[in-house]
Amino acid sequence: MKCHLSKILGEKRLKMSDFSRNTGINSDTLRGIFNETATRVELNMVETLDEYLKIEEGDLYELAKKNIEGKIED
């Protein structure tokens, strides 16, 4: 999966610390999502992120397509 949190936060000029404080989501958890190192994200957290960022479902995450060799394409 590809996460667009970095792009969205940049477009909205939001700081990670403010984002964490305003959503109540732990900053380490947000950093894992931001850096795409999180191995699991709860659905209610995705809903919270979508609501706070005022984005549609599916704007935050997208399924990455794999090529024939099994490598993820951009």
CYANA upper distance limits for C-alpha pairs under 8 A (distance plus 0.5 A):
  1 MET  CA     61 TYR  CA      7.05
  1 MET  CA     62 GLU  CA      6.18
  1 MET  CA     63 LEU  CA      5.03
  1 MET  CA     64 ALA  CA      5.63
  2 LYS  CA     36 GLU  CA      8.12
  2 LYS  CA     61 TYR  CA      6.09
  2 LYS  CA     62 GLU  CA      5.76
  2 LYS  CA     63 LEU  CA      6.63
  2 LYS  CA     64 ALA  CA      6.39
  3 CYS  CA     33 ILE  CA      7.78
  3 CYS  CA     34 PHE  CA      7.86
  3 CYS  CA     36 GLU  CA      7.01
  3 CYS  CA     60 LEU  CA      6.25
  3 CYS  CA     61 TYR  CA      5.12
  3 CYS  CA     62 GLU  CA      7.18
  4 HIS  CA      8 ILE  CA      6.64
  4 HIS  CA     34 PHE  CA      8.38
  4 HIS  CA     59 ASP  CA      7.81
  4 HIS  CA     60 LEU  CA      5.62
  4 HIS  CA     61 TYR  CA      6.71
  5 LEU  CA      9 LEU  CA      6.45
  5 LEU  CA     33 ILE  CA      7.83
  5 LEU  CA     34 PHE  CA      6.08
  5 LEU  CA     60 LEU  CA      6.59
  6 SER  CA     10 GLY  CA      6.66
  6 SER  CA     34 PHE  CA      6.11
  6 SER  CA     35 ASN  CA      8.34
  7 LYS  CA     11 GLU  CA      6.66
  8 ILE  CA     12 LYS  CA      6.67
  8 ILE  CA     60 LEU  CA      8.47
  9 LEU  CA     13 ARG  CA      6.23
  9 LEU  CA     14 LEU  CA      5.66
  9 LEU  CA     15 LYS  CA      7.81
  9 LEU  CA     16 MET  CA      8.49
 10 GLY  CA     14 LEU  CA      7.02
 14 LEU  CA     18 ASP  CA      7.58
 14 LEU  CA     19 PHE  CA      7.20
 15 LYS  CA     19 PHE  CA      6.59
 16 MET  CA     20 SER  CA      6.56
 16 MET  CA     27 SER  CA      7.83
 16 MET  CA     30 LEU  CA      8.20
 16 MET  CA     31 ARG  CA      8.48
 17 SER  CA     21 ARG  CA      6.68
 17 SER  CA     27 SER  CA      7.40
 18 ASP  CA     22 ASN  CA      6.46
 19 PHE  CA     23 THR  CA      6.59
 20 SER  CA     24 GLY  CA      6.15
 20 SER  CA     25 ILE  CA      5.66
 20 SER  CA     26 ASN  CA      6.54
 20 SER  CA     27 SER  CA      5.93
 20 SER  CA     30 LEU  CA      7.61
 21 ARG  CA     25 ILE  CA      7.64
 23 THR  CA     48 THR  CA      7.53
 23 THR  CA     49 LEU  CA      7.98
 23 THR  CA     52 TYR  CA      7.56
 25 ILE  CA     29 THR  CA      7.43
 25 ILE  CA     30 LEU  CA      7.33
 25 ILE  CA     45 MET  CA      8.30
 26 ASN  CA     30 LEU  CA      6.89
 27 SER  CA     31 ARG  CA      6.50
 28 ASP  CA     32 GLY  CA      6.74
 29 THR  CA     33 ILE  CA      6.93
 29 THR  CA     38 ALA  CA      7.99
 30 LEU  CA     34 PHE  CA      6.42
 31 ARG  CA     35 ASN  CA      6.43
 32 GLY  CA     36 GLU  CA      6.30
 32 GLY  CA     37 THR  CA      5.45
 32 GLY  CA     38 ALA  CA      5.15
 33 ILE  CA     37 THR  CA      6.81
 33 ILE  CA     38 ALA  CA      5.79
 33 ILE  CA     41 VAL  CA      8.39
 41 VAL  CA     45 MET  CA      7.38
 41 VAL  CA     46 VAL  CA      7.74
 42 GLU  CA     46 VAL  CA      7.12
 43 LEU  CA     47 GLU  CA      6.79
 44 ASN  CA     48 THR  CA      6.70
 45 MET  CA     49 LEU  CA      6.68
 46 VAL  CA     50 ASP  CA      6.58
 47 GLU  CA     51 GLU  CA      6.58
 47 GLU  CA     57 GLU  CA      8.32
 48 THR  CA     52 TYR  CA      6.57
 49 LEU  CA     53 LEU  CA      6.45
 50 ASP  CA     54 LYS  CA      6.21
 50 ASP  CA     55 ILE  CA      5.59
 50 ASP  CA     56 GLU  CA      6.89
 50 ASP  CA     57 GLU  CA      7.11
 50 ASP  CA     60 LEU  CA      7.83
 51 GLU  CA     55 ILE  CA      7.13
 55 ILE  CA     59 ASP  CA      6.86
 55 ILE  CA     60 LEU  CA      8.26
 56 GLU  CA     60 LEU  CA      8.49
 58 GLY  CA     62 GLU  CA      6.85
 64 ALA  CA     72 ILE  CA      6.72
 64 ALA  CA     73 GLU  CA      7.15
 64 ALA  CA     74 ASP  CA      7.73
 65 LYS  CA     72 ILE  CA      6.28
 65 LYS  CA     73 GLU  CA      6.14
 65 LYS  CA     74 ASP  CA      8.21
 66 LYS  CA     70 GLY  CA      5.75
 66 LYS  CA     71 LYS  CA      5.78
 66 LYS  CA     72 ILE  CA      4.88
 66 LYS  CA     73 GLU  CA      6.15
 67 ASN  CA     71 LYS  CA      6.08
 67 ASN  CA     72 ILE  CA      6.87
 67 ASN  CA     73 GLU  CA      6.91
